[in-house]
Amino acid sequence: MGFISEIFGYLLNFLYNLVNNYGIAILIFSVVLRIVLIPITIKQQKSMKKNAELQEEMKEIQRKYKNNPEKLNQETIELYKREKMSPFSGCLSSILQIIIILSVFWLVSQPLTYMKRISPEIIEKYTTEMAEANYNPNNNYRQIALLDYSESKYNEVENNIKEIDAKLNEENVENREELLQNKADLEKQKEEYNSLRLNTEFLGLDLSKVPTQSLNDWKVYVIPALYVISSIASIKLTMVTQKKKKKNDDIIIENNKTDKTANNTEVDKKEDEEDPMEQMQQMSNSMMYTLPIMSVMIAIIAPLGLALYWLASNILMIIERLIINKITDIKDKKEENANG
């Protein structure tokens, strides 16, 4: 996960240096990541469609070797190998989402390590300084607290430099050399503090804040609330898509069916109950609900930057799914007309 967080960190830091705003950089980062994942999403869609087309052949194998589990497993493996399919392809998307969730979580909770590429020695030095000053001791995210501390110290040092400049502009300054040396030391401190700063202000929100650590600030719950709404919309869209897909799958299976005896029909019913495709679909549906719930629980205990990324990703995913569904519908209609 750390390796992926480092890759994401390079990209996010590059974007931040372009726009000088953490929130805007996260939004652009979300768009870039969704674009990169489009081929995987399309491949996943094709894989699900191919799985549906294999259901009837799977049932034939189950009927033929229902009393020979070893042969059944062997034939099933051969079927997937022949069709260049994986029986767990439907779960790959969910697994990938979990990996990305954890990687982005580490990225936004340790921005100095993964994004700013600050050396551990510098981080340790100022973390110790912050602890000795008893600055924000209740923040569980030390690097997030360090961002706020660095901003405060940067402004303090900058004001001290301005005071020295004002004294240097006075006539007959006796300790000019001492003032110049103090200014040089302060400039060095200012540079180090500046390397630890991030512009985390976004639309009036501080993306470094953690909702559970800012209970008196209602604004910290705006992004998580919008994320919940977008998750509900995404789930509903997925359910509609699945119902439509199931209807099309039933048509495919019906068209491929041959006449069966009453006995075979009874066997089919029993096999339908144990259909591994149905089991995989149930697993996929479970993940569909589990991921948003898990994400919301993490979002309220993590810096707001993570919730913003998830919100943007959800909205982009909904748009992407609508576009893919539209393209798929057009393609299916063309195929129907060609076959008709």
ZAMARGU-4260 file (C-alpha; in steps of 0.2 Angstrom, whole numbers, plus 5000, padded with zeros to 4 digits):
<rodrens>
0) 5000/5000/5000 | 5014/5012/5004 | 5021/5010/4987 | 5005/5015/4979 | 5003/5029/4991
5) 5020/5035/4985 | 5015/5035/4967 | 4999/5044/4971 | 5009/5056/4981 | 5020/5061/4967
10) 5005/5065/4956 | 4996/5074/4969 | 5011/5085/4973 | 5014/5089/4955 | 4996/5095/4953
15) 4997/5105/4970 | 5013/5114/4963 | 5002/5118/4947 | 4987/5125/4956 | 4994/5129/4974
20) 4978/5123/4982 | 4976/5106/4990 | 4957/5104/4987 | 4958/5108/4968 | 4973/5096/4967
25) 4963/5082/4975 | 4949/5086/4962 | 4961/5085/4948 | 4969/5070/4955 | 4952/5061/4956
30) 4948/5065/4938 | 4965/5058/4932 | 4963/5042/4943 | 4946/5039/4935 | 4953/5041/4918
35) 4967/5029/4921 | 4954/5016/4928 | 4942/5018/4913 | 4950/5003/4904 | 4948/4992/4920
40) 4930/4997/4922 | 4926/4993/4903 | 4935/4977/4905 | 4925/4973/4921 | 4909/4977/4911
45) 4914/4965/4897 | 4919/4952/4910 | 4902/4952/4919 | 4893/4951/4902 | 4904/4936/4897
50) 4900/4928/4914 | 4882/4929/4910 | 4884/4921/4893 | 4893/4907/4902 | 4879/4903/4914
55) 4870/4891/4903 | 4886/4881/4899 | 4890/4881/4918 | 4873/4873/4921 | 4875/4860/4908
60) 4892/4855/4917 | 4883/4855/4934 | 4869/4843/4927 | 4882/4832/4919 | 4894/4830/4934
65) 4882/4833/4948 | 4888/4817/4956 | 4906/4819/4953 | 4912/4835/4962 | 4930/4832/4957
70) 4926/4831/4938 | 4914/4846/4940 | 4928/4857/4947 | 4940/4851/4933 | 4927/4855/4919
75) 4923/4872/4927 | 4941/4877/4928 | 4943/4871/4910 | 4928/4881/4904 | 4935/4897/4912
80) 4952/4893/4905 | 4945/4890/4888 | 4935/4906/4888 | 4950/4916/4896 | 4939/4921/4911
85) 4942/4921/4930 | 4928/4915/4941 | 4932/4929/4953 | 4933/4943/4940 | 4917/4951/4947
90) 4926/4954/4964 | 4942/4962/4956 | 4934/4979/4955 | 4929/4979/4974 | 4947/4973/4979
95) 4955/4987/4968 | 4943/4999/4977 | 4949/4994/4994 | 4967/4995/4989 | 4964/5013/4982
100) 4954/5018/4998 | 4968/5012/5009 | 4982/5020/4998 | 4973/5037/4998 | 4970/5036/5016
105) 4988/5035/5020 | 4992/5048/5007 | 4981/5061/5015 | 4985/5057/5033 | 5004/5058/5030
110) 5005/5071/5017 | 5023/5076/5022 | 5029/5059/5019 | 5020/5054/5003 | 5016/5070/4995
115) 5029/5083/5000 | 5043/5070/5002 | 5050/5078/5018 | 5064/5068/5025 | 5060/5058/5041
120) 5073/5068/5051 | 5065/5085/5047 | 5047/5078/5052 | 5054/5071/5068 | 5063/5087/5072
125) 5048/5098/5071 | 5036/5085/5078 | 5047/5085/5094 | 5047/5104/5094 | 5028/5104/5092
130) 5026/5091/5106 | 5037/5102/5118 | 5026/5117/5114 | 5011/5106/5118 | 5003/5112/5102
135) 4987/5103/5097 | 4991/5087/5108 | 4974/5079/5105 | 4977/5077/5086 | 4980/5059/5082
140) 4987/5063/5065 | 5004/5070/5069 | 5008/5076/5051 | 4991/5085/5050 | 4994/5094/5066
145) 5012/5098/5060 | 5004/5107/5045 | 4994/5118/5056 | 5009/5121/5068 | 5021/5125/5053
150) 5008/5138/5046 | 5007/5146/5064 | 5026/5146/5066 | 5029/5152/5048 | 5018/5167/5051
155) 5026/5171/5068 | 5044/5170/5060 | 5038/5181/5045 | 5032/5194/5058 | 5049/5194/5067
160) 5058/5197/5050 | 5047/5212/5047 | 5051/5219/5064 | 5070/5217/5061 | 5068/5225/5044
165) 5059/5240/5052 | 5073/5242/5064 | 5086/5240/5050 | 5078/5255/5041 | 5080/5266/5056
170) 5095/5278/5057 | 5110/5275/5068 | 5107/5256/5072 | 5120/5251/5084 | 5118/5232/5083
175) 5116/5231/5064 | 5127/5215/5062 | 5118/5206/5076 | 5101/5210/5068 | 5107/5204/5051
180) 5113/5188/5058 | 5096/5186/5067 | 5087/5189/5051 | 5097/5176/5042 | 5093/5163/5055
185) 5075/5168/5054 | 5075/5167/5035 | 5082/5149/5036 | 5068/5144/5049 | 5055/5152/5038
190) 5061/5142/5023 | 5060/5125/5033 | 5043/5130/5040 | 5037/5134/5022 | 5043/5117/5016
195) 5030/5109/5029 | 5015/5120/5023 | 5000/5116/5013 | 4986/5127/5007 | 4972/5117/5013
200) 4958/5130/5012 | 4945/5125/5000 | 4928/5134/4998 | 4929/5140/5016 | 4934/5123/5023
205) 4950/5117/5030 | 4954/5100/5022 | 4966/5096/5036 | 4953/5095/5049 | 4946/5079/5056
210) 4927/5079/5059 | 4928/5069/5075 | 4941/5081/5082 | 4931/5096/5077 | 4914/5093/5084
215) 4910/5111/5087 | 4913/5116/5068 | 4897/5110/5058 | 4906/5114/5042 | 4917/5099/5044
220) 4902/5087/5041 | 4897/5095/5024 | 4909/5085/5013 | 4905/5068/5022 | 4886/5072/5021
225) 4888/5075/5002 | 4898/5059/5001 | 4884/5049/5009 | 4871/5057/4997 | 4882/5053/4982
230) 4884/5035/4989 | 4866/5032/4990 | 4864/5039/4972 | 4878/5027/4966 | 4870/5012/4974
235) 4853/5016/4967 | 4861/5017/4950 | 4870/5001/4952 | 4854/4992/4957 | 4844/4999/4942
240) 4859/4993/4931 | 4859/4976/4938 | 4840/4974/4936 | 4842/4978/4918 | 4857/4967/4916
245) 4848/4953/4924 | 4834/4955/4912 | 4845/4954/4897 | 4855/4939/4905 | 4838/4930/4906
250) 4834/4933/4888 | 4852/4927/4883 | 4849/4911/4894 | 4832/4908/4887 | 4838/4910/4869
255) 4851/4897/4872 | 4840/4884/4881 | 4835/4868/4873 | 4819/4858/4877 | 4821/4849/4894
260) 4810/4835/4902 | 4801/4838/4918 | 4815/4829/4928 | 4828/4840/4921 | 4818/4855/4925
265) 4817/4850/4943 | 4836/4847/4943 | 4838/4865/4935 | 4828/4872/4950 | 4840/4864/4962
270) 4855/4869/4953 | 4849/4887/4951 | 4849/4888/4970 | 4867/4883/4971 | 4872/4893/4955
275) 4890/4899/4959 | 4886/4914/4948 | 4872/4919/4960 | 4884/4917/4974 | 4897/4928/4966
280) 4883/4941/4962 | 4878/4941/4981 | 4896/4944/4986 | 4897/4958/4974 | 4881/4966/4980
285) 4887/4964/4998 | 4903/4973/4993 | 4892/4987/4985 | 4885/4991/5002 | 4900/4987/5013
290) 4912/4999/5004 | 4902/5015/5006 | 4898/5011/5024 | 4916/5007/5028 | 4921/5023/5018
295) 4909/5034/5028 | 4916/5027/5045 | 4934/5031/5039 | 4929/5048/5032 | 4923/5055/5049
300) 4939/5050/5058 | 4951/5055/5044 | 4956/5072/5037 | 4943/5080/5026 | 4954/5078/5011
305) 4950/5060/5010 | 4931/5063/5010 | 4933/5076/4996 | 4942/5063/4986 | 4929/5050/4989
310) 4915/5063/4985 | 4923/5068/4969 | 4926/5049/4964 | 4908/5045/4967 | 4902/5059/4956
315) 4914/5054/4942 | 4909/5036/4944 | 4891/5040/4942 | 4894/5050/4927 | 4906/5037/4920
320) 4893/5023/4923 | 4879/5033/4914 | 4890/5036/4899 | 4896/5017/4898 | 4877/5011/4901
325) 4872/5023/4886 | 4886/5017/4875 | 4882/4999/4880 | 4863/5001/4876 | 4867/5009/4859
330) 4879/4994/4855 | 4866/4981/4861 | 4852/4989/4850 | 4864/4988/4835 | 4867/4970/4838
335) 4849/4966/4840 | 4845/4975/4824 | 4859/4966/4815 | 4853/4949/4821 | 4835/4953/4818
</rodrens>
